[in-house]
Amino acid sequence: MSRGKRYSGEQKLNMKKVFAVIITIIVIIMFFIGINKMLKKDESTTNNFTEISYFTMYNNGKWGVINSNGDNVIDSTNGEMIVIPNNKKDIFICLYEVNYSDGTYKSKAVNSKNEQLYTSYNSVEALSNYDQNNNIWYEDNALKVEKDGKYGLINLDGNEILRCEYDKIETIKGIKNSILIQKDGLYGLANASGNIIIDVNYKEISALTTDYTNGYIVKNSEGNLGIVSTNKEQILECKYSDIKHVFGNDMYVVKESGNWKIVNKDGDKNIDINYEDVKSINAENMVVVNKGKYGIYGIDKTEKAKCEYQNIEYAFSDYYIAKKDNKYGIINTNGETLVQFEYDNLKFNTEADCLEGLKLNDPNAYLIDRNLELKLTGINPTVYNGYIRINIDNEYKFYNLKFEEKSNRDVFSNNTLYVAKNDGKYGLVNKEGTLVVQYQYDDITEQNEYGFVAVKKDGKWGAIDQYGNVVVEPKYELSNVSKNSVIGKWHLAENVNTIYYVCE
């Protein structure tokens, strides 16, 4: 039956009502579209900080784990510190049955659900290490495991990368990606991927410098020393009685037949040393010590700067940081003073790519570029994302590494909040510059990668979340506040050599 024809008995449509209904439907649709956009906007704001990280926490004498939202992941119930080798991974190393009298313990790995991982091994441990300041760190993708009294390595996915056949596994202190393996009284070396980079043939192995790519000093069964590279190449044969931890321009400082000399791997340079000591080699120059004083000489023994300084360290190019009369300045390889000896401390800041000088009783740092021009003077310069943040005249400013001033929005494009200042007080604004947190704080940090901001008032620190809500009213007395000092109600423990968060 056709339904396209109107019959005479049917009521005619009320077009006003039809239009009213259509308009109502359109309004409802637009409303939901608007709500959806708002939700998407809120979601995008929230998603700025959705990547979860994990941190060790200490509370009421016990250890646990929090995440980067400040939530408890493992309650503080452990008597021993929980180690997190990689804070992006849901893997935590716990010690138990610790006997302090004989130093024995058991260890296991668990996840945030408190499920035990890697159960086919008797024990699982993080590969701990520490830097020159005794700050502890861990290899972030390798774990030491034990089975049947022998040790091996697995990665964080649980895959065996080095078989359990070694009597001992430990790190070379201060050197990343360098893992000593011992079998039958001899040592070899593996990297964090489980690759053998030096065969198990030596009585001792140590790093040549703090950069493992420069090679390792090895001692053979006769007690003689040589150098082996990370690809097992014998750079210097084992025939020396001593080798200094000095390297530059493919040159090495060695002792042979009771005499110190400088040699290269090809054997075409063999230079006797007539100095008390050689501290470093840079290009064709070396820092030497004579009668307790430092100077600069060429590899060919040409005097460049007399041995009259208390200390000399290489900076960059032909420039050296020198100490004289208890003050620091810059000299070149001609012995000329290019930066006056007026600083009580002077170092080359590799992150900022500039020299940083300090003076006693002066809170300012003096930043000097590679042309030896003083570019900035301010308090507590810190490098974030390739930019320098520095407090100049009681105001935080940002500069790129060319010392061009930038805004904090240039530096932290993904942040939701930005530091602003008005009438001597700090507050926070959003991307549009709208005030979110009132100007009431005496000091402040930029928003960290987890969304939190540390704020200071009346000498104490608190925390604000990514939406501008106060998480902790200022109550913490902290002496050294960094960008990542606060996560929720937790703050970094101070005066310790490892990272964990507390809440007191």
PEHULIN-V158027 format. One record per run of one state. SS is the DSSP state (H for helix, E for strand, C for the rest). FROM is the first residue (numbers start at 0). TO is the last residue. If there is no record, write none. Layout:
{{SS FROM TO} {SS FROM TO}}
//
This chain:
{{C 0 13} {H 14 48} {C 49 52} {E 53 58} {C 59 60} {E 61 66} {C 67 70} {E 71 77} {C 78 81} {E 82 82} {C 83 90} {E 91 98} {C 99 102} {E 103 109} {C 110 114} {E 115 116} {C 117 121} {E 122 129} {C 130 134} {E 135 146} {C 147 148} {E 149 153} {C 154 158} {E 159 165} {C 166 166} {E 167 170} {C 171 177} {E 178 182} {C 183 184} {E 185 189} {C 190 194} {E 195 201} {C 202 202} {E 203 206} {C 207 210} {H 211 213} {C 214 214} {E 215 218} {C 219 223} {E 224 227} {C 228 232} {E 233 239} {C 240 240} {E 241 247} {C 248 249} {E 250 255} {C 256 257} {E 258 263} {C 264 268} {E 269 271} {C 272 275} {E 276 281} {C 282 283} {E 284 289} {C 290 291} {E 292 297} {C 298 301} {E 302 308} {C 309 309} {E 310 315} {C 316 317} {E 318 323} {C 324 325} {E 326 331} {C 332 335} {E 336 342} {C 343 343} {E 344 348} {C 349 352} {E 353 357} {C 358 362} {E 363 367} {C 368 372} {E 373 383} {C 384 385} {E 386 391} {C 392 393} {E 394 399} {C 400 403} {E 404 405} {C 406 406} {H 407 410} {C 411 416} {E 417 421} {C 422 423} {E 424 428} {C 429 433} {E 434 440} {C 441 441} {E 442 443} {C 444 451} {E 452 456} {C 457 458} {E 459 463} {C 464 468} {E 469 475} {C 476 484} {E 485 486} {C 487 488} {E 489 491} {C 492 499} {E 500 501} {C 502 503}}
//
